[in-house]
Amino acid sequence: MRRLGSIVFALAVACTVSAQISQQPDTTNLAEYMAVVDSMLRIEEQKEMEREMAALLKAQQQLIAEQQRQLAENIRYLKIGDKFEFGPITRLLMRNSVDGVRTRIGGRSTANLHPQLFWQGYVSRGFKSKQNYFSSQITYTFDKKQKRPDEYPQRSISWLAMRELGMPSEILRKASDEGLLTSLRWTSVNQFVRYNRQQASIEYEWNKHLKNRLQLTTNSLATVGNWERVEFHTADIALQTEIRPTRHSVVSLSHRTGIKGFLKGEHDFNLSELSYSDKLPLWHGSLGIDAQAAAQWNAVPFLLLCFPSANMSYFSECSTFSLINNYEFANDRYLQLMLNWDLGGVFLSKINLLRQLGCHEFLGVRTLWGTVSDKNNYHISQMDGTKPYLECSAGICNILGIMSIEYVRRLNYLNLPTAHKQGIRIGIAL
C-alpha cells in the first residue's frame, strides 16, 4: 500500500508539473521542472525508508523486551526437568517483626505435566512466631496451554487456599508476594493481619479487549502485632470487568459484596473500585498513567476500610506509594493518581556508557485524596479531606533492562509523627 501511495504521489507531481509547463513560454527550461519532480520523489523515498526503519526498530524493541521478560522468569524459577519449576528464588528467605526470619519452599507445574491442569504453591515457617504458612492454587484452563495458565486467552477456573501474614491493604486485594529484598524496610512495621483465605475464581477472556472475573472468597482475619486485637470472618462475592481499548490501556471496574451470615460471614460490606492505566507516547519517551477511585459504602470494622498501597521497602514496586506508612491514610472514599514520565534517554543517551547500559531518565508524581465518613471514623486516618497527599520522584530506569534507582520526596503532611520526607529506592524487575 505504501509503494502504491508513492506511485500515486509521483503521478500527481508529474501532472502538476506538466500543467505548469503547458502554461510556460517555450523558453522555459524543462530540465528545471524535471529536477523538481526528481527532488520530490527522493523526499518521498526517504520518508518511506524512515517509516520502515521505525517499524524495524519497534520490532527489535519488542524482541528485546520479550527476551528480558524470559530472562527474569528464568532467574526467578529454577527448572526441574520440563514439568516443574522451583521458586521463586527471590522468596526463599524473608523477615518481618512478627515472624522474624522466614523460610519458604515452593514451585509450580508447567504445561508439560498437563496442558490444562496447573498447580502452584509454597510452604513457609516463621522461626520467631513458630507459625506455619502455606499457599496452594489449582487452575484448570478451558484450552490447552504451551507453558503457563496465564497465556492468552485466559479462560480458567481456579481454587486457592492459603494462610499468610500481610498488610491491612491486602485483606480485600490480592496478597503481595513479599521476598527478602522487599522485607528490608525504612521504618518499623508492627501492624499485620494474619488470615486464612479460601477463594474460587472463574476468569474468562473473551478477546484481547474484554475480560471478566468472578470470585467467591472467605477470610478468617486476626490482627497481629502492636495494635488493637481484632478477629472476625468475612465472605464476599466479587465481579470484575476489564476492558483494553488499546494495547497499553486498561479500564477495570469491580464490585465486591460481603454478606453477613453467608459462609460464616460476620459483616455486610460493598466495595466499588474503578481503575485506569495507560502508556502514552510523548515527544520524548512515554507517560505512564495509573489512576484509581474506590468507595466502601457500608459501616465496617476498621480492617475493611480502604488502605492505600503503602510500600515501606527500600525497593520500589509499581502502583504503590513510597513514603506512606502502614495505615497512615485509611479512608472509605479515595482517589489516587500516579504519573511516570520516561524520557527515553533524551539526555543520558549522550553519555556513551549510560547509552550502552540502556539507561532512561524519568520523573514521577503520586497523589492520594481520601475522606472518612462519620460511620467509619475510627480516628486513625491522618488525612485532611481538603488537601491531597503528594510525593514526587526522579531517577534512572531501564538500567540493563531490569534495574532502576530513584530519589523520592514527600511534599506535604510533613508535620505528622509518621512522616518520612525523602529516600532512595531501587527497583529490580524480577
MIFI-632178 format. One record per residue (C-alpha): x, y, z; residue in one letter. Coordinates in steps of 0.02 Angstrom, whole numbers, plus 50000, padded with zeros to 5 digits. Each point is the difference from the previous one (the first is absolute). Last residue first. Example, Ala and Ser with C-alpha at 12.3 -4.5 7.8 and 13.67 -1.06 7.14 Angstrom:
<nodes>
+-------+-------+-------+--------+
|     u |     v |     w | residu |
+-------+-------+-------+--------+
| 50684 | 49947 | 50357 |      S |
| 49931 | 49828 | 50033 |      A |
+-------+-------+-------+--------+
</nodes>
This chain:
<nodes>
+-------+-------+-------+--------+
|     u |     v |     w | residu |
+-------+-------+-------+--------+
| 50614 | 49510 | 51934 |      L |
| 49998 | 50181 | 49945 |      A |
| 50118 | 50073 | 50130 |      I |
| 49959 | 50173 | 50067 |      G |
| 50105 | 50098 | 50123 |      I |
| 49934 | 50139 | 50111 |      R |
| 50090 | 50149 | 50078 |      I |
| 49913 | 50101 | 50135 |      G |
| 49904 | 50155 | 50049 |      Q |
| 49888 | 50086 | 50127 |      K |
| 49946 | 49857 | 50113 |      H |
| 49838 | 50041 | 50093 |      A |
| 49935 | 49892 | 50143 |      T |
| 50006 | 50141 | 50128 |      P |
| 49897 | 50108 | 49880 |      L |
| 50069 | 50174 | 49964 |      N |
| 50054 | 49957 | 49822 |      L |
| 49822 | 49978 | 49937 |      Y |
| 50068 | 50070 | 49837 |      N |
| 50130 | 49978 | 49861 |      L |
| 50076 | 49828 | 50036 |      R |
| 50154 | 49973 | 49893 |      R |
| 50061 | 49845 | 49908 |      V |
| 50172 | 49979 | 49919 |      Y |
| 50006 | 49859 | 49874 |      E |
| 50102 | 49849 | 49945 |      I |
| 49944 | 49879 | 49865 |      S |
| 50047 | 49826 | 49943 |      M |
| 49942 | 49870 | 49872 |      I |
| 50041 | 50055 | 49822 |      G |
| 50187 | 50016 | 50030 |      L |
| 49954 | 50160 | 50094 |      I |
| 49822 | 50032 | 49938 |      N |
| 49974 | 50138 | 50128 |      C |
| 50091 | 50154 | 50065 |      I |
| 49925 | 50115 | 50128 |      G |
| 49876 | 50132 | 50054 |      A |
| 49857 | 49987 | 50124 |      S |
| 49851 | 50095 | 50067 |      C |
| 49883 | 49985 | 50150 |      E |
| 49831 | 50080 | 50032 |      L |
| 49857 | 49973 | 50124 |      Y |
| 49839 | 50088 | 49957 |      P |
| 49931 | 50147 | 50103 |      K |
| 49817 | 50034 | 50044 |      T |
| 49964 | 49831 | 50078 |      G |
| 50145 | 50021 | 50121 |      D |
| 50083 | 49830 | 50012 |      M |
| 50069 | 49931 | 50164 |      Q |
| 49882 | 49850 | 50006 |      S |
| 49988 | 49905 | 50165 |      I |
| 49853 | 50093 | 50076 |      H |
| 49884 | 49849 | 49983 |      Y |
| 49885 | 50097 | 49882 |      N |
| 49901 | 49869 | 49905 |      N |
| 49821 | 50064 | 50026 |      K |
| 50059 | 50180 | 49994 |      D |
| 50069 | 49983 | 49824 |      S |
| 50187 | 49989 | 49973 |      V |
| 50080 | 50100 | 49860 |      T |
| 50136 | 49970 | 49871 |      G |
| 50114 | 50088 | 49878 |      W |
| 50159 | 49915 | 49942 |      L |
| 50138 | 50065 | 49886 |      T |
| 50151 | 49924 | 49915 |      R |
| 50124 | 50094 | 49889 |      V |
| 50139 | 49932 | 49891 |      G |
| 50148 | 50052 | 49896 |      L |
| 50108 | 49885 | 49893 |      F |
| 50174 | 49985 | 49924 |      E |
| 50036 | 49851 | 49888 |      H |
| 50153 | 49887 | 50006 |      C |
| 50033 | 49870 | 49864 |      G |
| 50166 | 49947 | 50077 |      L |
| 50087 | 50044 | 49835 |      Q |
| 49921 | 50174 | 50006 |      R |
| 50059 | 50022 | 50180 |      L |
| 50179 | 49960 | 49948 |      L |
| 49998 | 50117 | 49848 |      N |
| 49921 | 50152 | 50083 |      I |
| 49886 | 50088 | 49873 |      K |
| 49870 | 49864 | 50029 |      S |
| 49979 | 50069 | 50177 |      L |
| 49913 | 50158 | 49937 |      F |
| 49859 | 49936 | 49887 |      V |
| 50010 | 49829 | 50084 |      G |
| 49819 | 49952 | 49972 |      G |
| 49926 | 50141 | 50104 |      L |
| 49899 | 49878 | 50104 |      D |
| 49864 | 50106 | 50081 |      W |
| 49912 | 49913 | 50145 |      N |
| 49831 | 50060 | 50061 |      L |
| 49905 | 49927 | 50148 |      M |
| 49823 | 50056 | 50044 |      L |
| 49896 | 49954 | 50151 |      Q |
| 49820 | 50032 | 50048 |      L |
| 49926 | 49944 | 50165 |      Y |
| 49843 | 49962 | 50100 |      R |
| 49997 | 49887 | 50155 |      D |
| 50164 | 50060 | 50073 |      N |
| 50164 | 49943 | 50080 |      A |
| 50138 | 50130 | 49973 |      F |
| 50139 | 49949 | 50121 |      E |
| 49955 | 49816 | 49999 |      Y |
| 50172 | 49926 | 49961 |      N |
| 50105 | 50155 | 49968 |      N |
| 50007 | 50100 | 49839 |      I |
| 50168 | 50047 | 49922 |      L |
| 50015 | 49886 | 49847 |      S |
| 49819 | 49995 | 49943 |      F |
| 49958 | 49848 | 49895 |      T |
| 49945 | 49969 | 49820 |      S |
| 50162 | 49911 | 49948 |      C |
| 50122 | 49947 | 50135 |      E |
| 50158 | 50085 | 50063 |      S |
| 50132 | 49919 | 50109 |      F |
| 50046 | 50086 | 50163 |      Y |
| 49839 | 49929 | 50069 |      S |
| 49857 | 50091 | 50083 |      M |
| 49885 | 49983 | 49850 |      N |
| 49828 | 50066 | 50047 |      A |
| 49857 | 49949 | 49887 |      S |
| 49867 | 50113 | 50074 |      P |
| 49884 | 49924 | 50132 |      F |
| 49815 | 49999 | 49959 |      C |
| 49903 | 49950 | 50156 |      L |
| 49965 | 49816 | 50036 |      L |
| 50124 | 49990 | 50145 |      L |
| 49910 | 50148 | 50083 |      F |
| 49843 | 49894 | 50024 |      P |
| 49862 | 50051 | 49877 |      V |
| 49861 | 50129 | 49978 |      A |
| 49952 | 49974 | 49818 |      N |
| 50042 | 50084 | 49834 |      W |
| 50187 | 49969 | 49985 |      Q |
| 50048 | 50110 | 49853 |      A |
| 50139 | 49990 | 49870 |      A |
| 50090 | 50103 | 49869 |      A |
| 50159 | 49956 | 49904 |      Q |
| 50120 | 50078 | 49876 |      A |
| 50162 | 49930 | 49929 |      D |
| 50075 | 50097 | 49855 |      I |
| 50169 | 49967 | 49918 |      G |
| 50064 | 50138 | 49887 |      L |
| 50118 | 49955 | 49857 |      S |
| 50168 | 50052 | 49928 |      G |
| 50031 | 50171 | 49926 |      H |
| 49865 | 50075 | 49888 |      W |
| 49881 | 49895 | 50103 |      L |
| 49930 | 49823 | 49980 |      P |
| 49862 | 49955 | 50124 |      L |
| 50005 | 49849 | 50116 |      K |
| 49833 | 49965 | 50082 |      D |
| 49917 | 49949 | 50162 |      S |
| 49823 | 50027 | 50060 |      Y |
| 49915 | 49941 | 50159 |      S |
| 49824 | 49995 | 50072 |      L |
| 49963 | 49918 | 50167 |      E |
| 49840 | 49964 | 50095 |      S |
| 49998 | 49923 | 50175 |      L |
| 49837 | 49942 | 50077 |      N |
| 49995 | 49933 | 50178 |      F |
| 49893 | 49891 | 50111 |      D |
| 50092 | 49923 | 50146 |      H |
| 50016 | 49834 | 50093 |      E |
| 50023 | 49877 | 49857 |      G |
| 49976 | 49821 | 50058 |      K |
| 49976 | 49935 | 49822 |      L |
| 49862 | 50130 | 49975 |      F |
| 49937 | 50072 | 50164 |      G |
| 50052 | 50177 | 49958 |      K |
| 50033 | 50020 | 49815 |      I |
| 50152 | 50093 | 49932 |      G |
| 49979 | 50074 | 49827 |      T |
| 50149 | 50043 | 49890 |      R |
| 49980 | 50109 | 49846 |      H |
| 50125 | 50020 | 49859 |      S |
| 50031 | 50114 | 49852 |      L |
| 50164 | 49993 | 49903 |      S |
| 50058 | 50108 | 49855 |      V |
| 50165 | 49946 | 49921 |      V |
| 50107 | 50094 | 49874 |      S |
| 50162 | 49935 | 49923 |      H |
| 49940 | 49902 | 49848 |      R |
| 49845 | 50104 | 49976 |      T |
| 49819 | 50000 | 50063 |      P |
| 50040 | 49865 | 50130 |      R |
| 49845 | 49971 | 50107 |      I |
| 50001 | 49906 | 50165 |      E |
| 49838 | 49952 | 50087 |      T |
| 50007 | 49941 | 50180 |      Q |
| 49870 | 49911 | 50107 |      L |
| 50030 | 49963 | 50183 |      A |
| 49903 | 49891 | 50123 |      I |
| 50038 | 50012 | 50185 |      D |
| 50022 | 49902 | 50161 |      A |
| 50080 | 50076 | 50154 |      T |
| 50052 | 49934 | 50171 |      H |
| 50054 | 50097 | 50154 |      F |
| 50144 | 50033 | 50119 |      E |
| 50064 | 50164 | 50073 |      V |
| 50141 | 50035 | 50124 |      R |
| 50043 | 50186 | 49998 |      E |
| 50177 | 50039 | 49943 |      W |
| 50181 | 49949 | 50021 |      N |
| 50008 | 49834 | 49913 |      G |
| 49870 | 49884 | 49926 |      V |
| 49821 | 50037 | 49947 |      T |
| 49891 | 49850 | 49963 |      A |
| 49902 | 49960 | 49842 |      L |
| 49910 | 49844 | 49940 |      S |
| 49965 | 50032 | 49816 |      N |
| 49876 | 49927 | 49876 |      T |
| 50002 | 50040 | 49815 |      T |
| 49887 | 49968 | 49850 |      L |
| 50068 | 50076 | 49841 |      Q |
| 49935 | 50042 | 49826 |      L |
| 50118 | 50071 | 49869 |      R |
| 49960 | 50075 | 49831 |      N |
| 50115 | 50046 | 49855 |      K |
| 49978 | 50111 | 49847 |      L |
| 50120 | 50074 | 49870 |      H |
| 50112 | 49857 | 49948 |      K |
| 49851 | 49886 | 49985 |      N |
| 49870 | 49919 | 50113 |      W |
| 50123 | 49976 | 50143 |      E |
| 49909 | 49896 | 50131 |      Y |
| 50053 | 49982 | 50181 |      E |
| 49904 | 49896 | 50126 |      I |
| 50066 | 50006 | 50177 |      S |
| 49981 | 49903 | 50163 |      A |
| 50085 | 50069 | 50155 |      Q |
| 50042 | 49934 | 50171 |      Q |
| 50098 | 50114 | 50115 |      R |
| 50072 | 49982 | 50174 |      N |
| 50064 | 50166 | 50062 |      Y |
| 50132 | 50078 | 50112 |      R |
| 49994 | 50190 | 49998 |      V |
| 50151 | 50108 | 50036 |      F |
| 50041 | 50157 | 50098 |      Q |
| 50180 | 50008 | 50064 |      N |
| 50092 | 50078 | 49855 |      V |
| 50160 | 50092 | 50046 |      S |
| 50054 | 50122 | 49865 |      T |
| 50118 | 49998 | 49851 |      W |
| 49959 | 49819 | 49962 |      R |
| 50097 | 49847 | 49941 |      L |
| 49855 | 49877 | 49974 |      S |
| 49995 | 50047 | 49815 |      T |
| 50175 | 49930 | 49975 |      L |
| 49969 | 49836 | 50094 |      L |
| 49837 | 49963 | 49912 |      G |
| 49818 | 50053 | 50006 |      E |
| 49871 | 49931 | 49879 |      D |
| 49858 | 50119 | 50035 |      S |
| 49827 | 49931 | 50037 |      A |
| 49868 | 50045 | 49871 |      K |
| 49876 | 50126 | 50069 |      R |
| 49869 | 50012 | 50136 |      L |
| 50119 | 49959 | 50144 |      I |
| 50158 | 50059 | 49911 |      E |
| 49992 | 50184 | 50056 |      S |
| 50008 | 49943 | 50183 |      P |
| 50174 | 49928 | 49969 |      M |
| 50034 | 49814 | 49996 |      G |
| 50028 | 49836 | 50091 |      L |
| 49945 | 49843 | 49910 |      E |
| 49892 | 49846 | 49999 |      R |
| 49946 | 49946 | 49826 |      M |
| 49872 | 49904 | 49900 |      A |
| 49969 | 50042 | 49818 |      L |
| 49883 | 49924 | 49872 |      W |
| 50007 | 50038 | 49815 |      S |
| 49887 | 49995 | 49847 |      I |
| 50072 | 50058 | 49834 |      S |
| 49988 | 50098 | 49840 |      R |
| 50152 | 50114 | 49981 |      Q |
| 50021 | 50013 | 49811 |      P |
| 50145 | 50033 | 49996 |      Y |
| 50126 | 49916 | 50116 |      E |
| 49964 | 50008 | 50187 |      D |
| 49997 | 49810 | 50021 |      P |
| 50186 | 49982 | 49957 |      R |
| 50098 | 49895 | 49873 |      K |
| 49921 | 49971 | 49829 |      Q |
| 49821 | 49998 | 50063 |      K |
| 49850 | 49892 | 49956 |      K |
| 49829 | 50078 | 50010 |      D |
| 49870 | 50010 | 50138 |      F |
| 50133 | 50027 | 50132 |      T |
| 49997 | 49912 | 50170 |      Y |
| 50094 | 50086 | 50141 |      T |
| 50049 | 49930 | 50170 |      I |
| 50071 | 50119 | 50130 |      Q |
| 50087 | 49953 | 50162 |      S |
| 50071 | 50125 | 50123 |      S |
| 50082 | 49966 | 50168 |      F |
| 50050 | 50075 | 50166 |      Y |
| 50065 | 49923 | 50161 |      N |
| 50021 | 50100 | 50161 |      Q |
| 50141 | 49980 | 50126 |      K |
| 49989 | 50189 | 50028 |      S |
| 50189 | 50025 | 50000 |      K |
| 50039 | 49862 | 49875 |      F |
| 49865 | 50040 | 49871 |      G |
| 49979 | 49850 | 49885 |      R |
| 49942 | 49994 | 49819 |      S |
| 49917 | 49878 | 49881 |      V |
| 49974 | 50039 | 49816 |      Y |
| 49878 | 49996 | 49854 |      G |
| 49967 | 49974 | 49816 |      Q |
| 49896 | 49873 | 49909 |      W |
| 49943 | 49984 | 49820 |      F |
| 49873 | 49896 | 49901 |      L |
| 49973 | 50037 | 49815 |      Q |
| 50161 | 49951 | 49909 |      P |
| 50051 | 49871 | 50134 |      H |
| 50179 | 49965 | 50056 |      L |
| 50075 | 50085 | 49847 |      N |
| 49878 | 50144 | 50029 |      A |
| 50103 | 50053 | 50150 |      T |
| 49990 | 49968 | 50187 |      S |
| 50042 | 50126 | 50135 |      R |
| 50121 | 50021 | 50144 |      G |
| 50021 | 50028 | 50184 |      G |
| 50115 | 50001 | 50150 |      I |
| 49998 | 50145 | 50125 |      R |
| 50106 | 50050 | 50146 |      T |
| 49952 | 50139 | 50121 |      R |
| 50113 | 50098 | 50117 |      V |
| 49907 | 50098 | 50133 |      G |
| 49818 | 49951 | 49995 |      D |
| 49925 | 50157 | 50076 |      V |
| 50131 | 50134 | 49958 |      S |
| 50023 | 49939 | 49821 |      N |
| 50123 | 49891 | 49905 |      R |
| 50032 | 49917 | 49832 |      M |
| 50086 | 49849 | 49922 |      L |
| 49956 | 49889 | 49852 |      L |
| 49896 | 50136 | 49917 |      R |
| 50126 | 50066 | 49872 |      T |
| 50025 | 49822 | 49933 |      I |
| 49816 | 49992 | 49952 |      P |
| 50016 | 49854 | 50003 |      G |
| 50017 | 49826 | 49928 |      F |
| 49929 | 49964 | 49827 |      E |
| 49917 | 49837 | 49950 |      F |
| 49964 | 49903 | 49840 |      K |
| 50153 | 50034 | 49890 |      D |
| 50133 | 49929 | 50115 |      G |
| 50016 | 50097 | 50161 |      I |
| 50010 | 50179 | 49938 |      K |
| 50055 | 50131 | 50124 |      L |
| 49881 | 50149 | 50008 |      Y |
| 50033 | 50185 | 50028 |      R |
| 50155 | 50011 | 49891 |      I |
| 49919 | 49908 | 49854 |      N |
| 49848 | 50112 | 50015 |      E |
| 50109 | 50156 | 49996 |      A |
| 50090 | 49935 | 49845 |      L |
| 49832 | 49968 | 49915 |      Q |
| 49946 | 50178 | 50036 |      R |
| 50167 | 50067 | 49934 |      Q |
| 49982 | 49897 | 49841 |      Q |
| 49823 | 50064 | 49976 |      E |
| 50057 | 50180 | 50023 |      A |
| 50143 | 49973 | 49876 |      I |
| 49879 | 49931 | 49870 |      L |
| 49880 | 50146 | 50026 |      Q |
| 50144 | 50123 | 49981 |      Q |
| 50056 | 49914 | 49839 |      Q |
| 49824 | 50010 | 49928 |      A |
| 49992 | 50185 | 50042 |      K |
| 50168 | 50030 | 49917 |      L |
| 49942 | 49910 | 49842 |      L |
| 49840 | 50105 | 49993 |      A |
| 50101 | 50160 | 50023 |      A |
| 50122 | 49946 | 49863 |      M |
| 49855 | 49965 | 49880 |      E |
| 49924 | 50171 | 50036 |      R |
| 50168 | 50085 | 49973 |      E |
| 50022 | 49909 | 49833 |      M |
| 49827 | 50059 | 49943 |      E |
| 50044 | 50179 | 50049 |      K |
| 50162 | 49988 | 49900 |      Q |
| 49904 | 49933 | 49849 |      E |
| 49878 | 50146 | 50012 |      E |
| 50143 | 50126 | 50007 |      I |
| 50084 | 49917 | 49850 |      R |
| 49838 | 50011 | 49901 |      L |
| 49985 | 50185 | 50040 |      M |
| 50179 | 50033 | 49944 |      S |
| 49974 | 49905 | 49836 |      D |
| 49843 | 50100 | 49960 |      V |
| 50090 | 50165 | 50036 |      V |
| 50146 | 49944 | 49890 |      A |
| 49876 | 49963 | 49861 |      M |
| 49935 | 50178 | 50015 |      Y |
| 50175 | 50073 | 49984 |      E |
| 50041 | 49887 | 49853 |      A |
| 49850 | 50069 | 49904 |      L |
| 50082 | 50172 | 49987 |      N |
| 49864 | 50122 | 49956 |      T |
| 50032 | 50084 | 49831 |      T |
| 49841 | 49928 | 49928 |      D |
| 49900 | 50113 | 50114 |      P |
| 49919 | 49922 | 50154 |      Q |
| 49818 | 49946 | 50017 |      Q |
| 50030 | 49827 | 49930 |      S |
| 50148 | 49980 | 50116 |      I |
| 49891 | 50036 | 50153 |      Q |
| 49876 | 49869 | 49948 |      A |
| 50140 | 49877 | 49974 |      S |
| 50068 | 50039 | 50173 |      V |
| 49832 | 49965 | 50080 |      T |
| 49978 | 49840 | 49901 |      C |
| 50175 | 49940 | 50050 |      A |
| 49969 | 50038 | 50183 |      V |
| 49836 | 49904 | 49998 |      A |
| 50084 | 49854 | 49911 |      L |
| 50138 | 49997 | 50133 |      A |
| 49874 | 50001 | 50142 |      F |
| 49901 | 49858 | 49921 |      V |
| 50162 | 49900 | 49984 |      I |
| 50047 | 50034 | 50182 |      S |
| 49827 | 49950 | 50060 |      G |
| 50014 | 49835 | 49904 |      L |
| 50167 | 49967 | 50090 |      R |
| 49916 | 50038 | 50168 |      R |
| 49858 | 49880 | 49960 |      M |
+-------+-------+-------+--------+
</nodes>
